[in-house]
């Protein structure tokens, strides 16, 4: 048996590998990664290993990165998306590891809202902290997605659970509540799964 030895590169060879993207990989979320020093890192606009000097440098490092001439860095700027980005889904896919949403005039992209409450209906998906948002028809507002925030027209376990997998219908059949222990459900319509997704008997 042969012992596996680590492959050693001199700095010029390593630079060459970076320049030819031989170290590039994609993680399970589809985000490009690269080997830097002793660790594998997700690519972001700002962690380009060489000093950028133009939009070409930044965009070749990671799609849609922009060169900021004031800081001489690559940056993620949702507003750099062109006018063909007209839906939340398109804006959300503009960067690999930064989420954007559609502007209120439905042309181009902007950063995610600071909170769900600040989002308009067309932006009501995620806030900047990664909280899922829900647009309530009843209150005509964007709310953090929780079981209790789902509207009263959710009247079955299936409706509640399909919208948010942590929910079941509430005891009055006019909204949703958090999944719980099976023995704590008060009506048959709730008796499907507990909070660990184990089927009720």
N, C-alpha and C positions, 0 to 999 in steps of 0.2 A: 504494500500500500504506500502511496505517495502522500506525504504531508502537504496540505494545501498551504501555500505561502501567500501572504498578501502581495498584491501587485503594487510596486513602488513606482512613482512617477517623479521626475524632476519638475520644478516649477514651470519651465517652458512647455513641457509635455502636457502638464495639467491645464495650462492656459489654452493650449491647442485643443484639448478635449472639450473644454468649455465652449470655445469658439465654434466647434463643429457639432455641438449639442449631443455628443455621445453619452453624456451623463444624464441627459434629460429622461425623466420617467413621469408617469401619471399615477396619482394615488387613487384610492377607491372612490373618491368623490369626483374624479375627472380633473383634478387640479394638477397642473404641471409641477414637478419637483426637480430639484437639482442637488448634487452632492457638493457641500461646501465645508472645507476643513475636515471635520470628523463626523459630520452629520448630514442627513438628508433633510432638506428644507422645502416647504411649499414656496413656489415662486410668488413673489409679490412685485409690484412695480418698484418699490423702494429698495429691494434687496439684490438688485443687479450687481454682480461681483466686480464689474469694471466701471469706471467713471463714464457716464453717458455724456454726449455732447449734442444730441439732436433727437427729434421725434423718431427717426429711423432706428437709432440705437435702442430706444425704449420699446418701440413696437416690435422690433425683432427679438427682444428679450422676452416680452410677454404681450400678447395681442391687446391692443387698445391702450397701452400705457402712453402717457404724454410726457414730453420733456418740459420741466419747469425751469426756465432760464434764470429765475431769481435764486433758486436754491441749487441749481445744477443737479437735480434729481429727477428720476422717473416717478410720476404720480398717477393715481387712479382718479379720474374726473368723469363722473357720470354724464356731465353736460357735454362731453366731447363726442358722444354718440351722434350720428347724423340724423337727418329728418325722417329717415325710413323706419326708425324705432318709434312705433306708435302704440304699443301695448305693454302692459306690465311684464308679460312673459318675455318679450323681446329685450326689454331693458334689463330684466333679471339675468339674462344670459350674456350681457355685454362684457362682463368680467368673469373670470374663473372663480375668484375668491372674494369678490366684493359684490354686494347686491345693490342694484339700482331699481328705481321704479319710474313710471311714466310721469312727465310733467302734466300739470293740470290742463294745459291747452292741447294735450295729447300729441305733442310733437317733441321728440327727443326725450332724454332721460334726466333724472335728478337723483340725488342721494335718497335713501329710504327716510321716511319721516322719523322724527325724534321719538314719537310715541304713536300708537295706533289712533289715539284720540285726535291727533293732528292730521291724519290722513283723510283724503276725500275718497269717495266710493271707488274710483278707478285705481287708487293707490292702496287700497285696503287689503294688503296681503301679509306684509312683515314690517316691523319697525326696525330702527337702527340697532336695537339690542337683540334682534333675532326672534322677538315674540311674534307668534302668529296672530294675525288680526282677523276680525269677522265684521262684515257690514250688516248691521241690524236694520232691516226694512221697517220694523216697528218704531225705532227711535231715529231713523234716518242718520245714523252715526256709525263711525268705525270704532270698534271696541277690541280689547284683547280677547282672543278666542279662549273662552272658558265654558264649561257646561252651563253654568247659570246665566251666561250672557246670550245664549242661543234663544231665538224668538219663541213666542208662545205657540206658533203654528207647527212646532216640532211636537208631534203627538204620539210617536211610536219609538220603541227602542231602536229600530232600524234607522229611522231618520236621524236620531241623535247620534248614534254610534257611527253612522256613515259620515256625518259631518265632522265629528271629532271622536276618535276611537276611545277616549277616556270617559265617554258619557253613556247614559241610558235615559229613558224618559222619566220625568218626575212623577210623583204619586198622584197628581191631579191631571196628568196627561195633557199638560199645556206648557211644555218646556222641557228642559233637560236638567239632569243632575249628574254628579260624579259617580262613576262605578264604585261599588262598595262590596262588603262581604255579602255573599248570597243570602245568608240568614237575616240580614238587615233590610232586605227589600220587603216592602209592604203590599205590593200588588203583583199579580202574575205577569203583567206586561213588562216588568223590570227584570224578571228572572231568567236572564240569559248567561251573563258572564260576571265574574267578580273583578275587582280592580287589578288582579294579576292575569286577566284574560283566561281564567279557568272556567270551564262551562259549569253552570249551576245544575245540580241534580234534582 
